[in-house]
């Protein structure tokens, strides 16, 4: 996917001035965008200097946001999104998981590890909210995290209250 100026979709996802157009281009293609997203997450897509686009924060963030918007259509990317959840940097990774229900057990465990974890409050809260919304409150990994980390309970309580407010 190359634009009229000869820039690849990967290059355009890496630049603030062109990222939105590139995201829209990929979203319009639907499931045909999955190989592009997979190549970003896997590290196979590289720039002219051999640097993987997954090392470019903006390209990775855009790929996650596209996966969020694709919902269940992006389920094939679950293993890659799970790796992003485990990195604990991008809240969009946890949001993307909401579209993948039912989740693989490894994904539930990855999300549970983020609940209450120091580093990013957004990641902690989004992970808790994903687990609550998808019905994994009684999963052993969630129960373990809640019993081990006092901060996990705060994130969990927020997710529960947020979910109950959205249903009212």
JOFEN-V709382 format. One record per pair of residues at least 6 apart in sequence whose ideal C-beta (glycine too) atoms are under 6 Angstrom apart, sorted by the first residue. I is the first residue (numbers start at 0). GAP is how many residues later the second one is. D is the distance in Angstrom with one decimal. If there is no record, write none. Layout:
BEGIN
i: {I:I}
gap: {GAP:GAP}
d: {D:D}
END
This chain:
BEGIN
i: {0:1:8:9:9:11:11:12:12:12:12:13:13:13:18:22:22:25:25:26:30:33:36:36:38:39:39:39:39:40:42:42:44:45:52:53:63:63:63:63:64:66:66:66:67:67:67:70:71:74:77:80:80:81:81:83:83:84:84:84:84:85:87:87:87:90:90:90:93:93:93:94:96:97:100:107:107:107:108:110:110:110:111:111:111:113:113:113:114:114:114:114:114:114:115:115:115:115:115:116:123:124:124:127:127:127:128:130:131:131:131:135:144:145:145:145}
gap: {8:6:13:35:43:6:10:6:9:46:49:42:44:45:43:39:43:7:40:42:42:42:26:40:6:13:14:19:23:39:9:11:8:6:6:6:26:28:29:32:27:7:10:29:24:27:28:28:27:25:22:12:15:25:28:6:9:8:9:25:26:24:26:31:35:31:32:35:32:33:36:31:33:32:33:28:31:33:32:16:19:20:29:30:33:9:10:13:9:12:13:30:37:40:8:33:35:36:39:7:31:30:33:27:28:31:30:11:27:28:31:6:7:6:7:10}
d: {4.0:5.6:5.1:5.1:4.9:3.9:3.7:5.4:4.8:4.4:4.4:4.7:5.4:4.6:5.3:5.5:5.6:4.0:5.4:5.9:5.4:5.8:4.9:6.0:3.9:5.1:5.5:5.9:4.5:3.5:4.0:5.0:4.7:5.3:4.3:5.4:5.4:3.9:5.6:6.0:5.4:4.3:5.7:4.3:5.5:4.9:4.7:3.5:5.0:4.9:5.1:5.5:5.0:4.8:5.0:5.8:3.7:4.6:5.9:4.4:5.9:5.0:5.5:5.6:5.2:4.1:5.2:4.2:3.8:4.4:4.8:5.7:5.1:5.1:5.0:5.2:5.2:6.0:4.4:4.5:5.7:5.4:3.8:4.7:4.7:5.3:5.7:3.8:5.8:5.2:4.7:5.1:4.6:5.1:5.8:4.0:3.8:2.8:5.1:5.7:4.7:5.5:6.0:4.4:5.2:3.7:4.4:5.8:4.4:5.9:5.1:5.9:4.8:5.1:5.6:5.9}
END
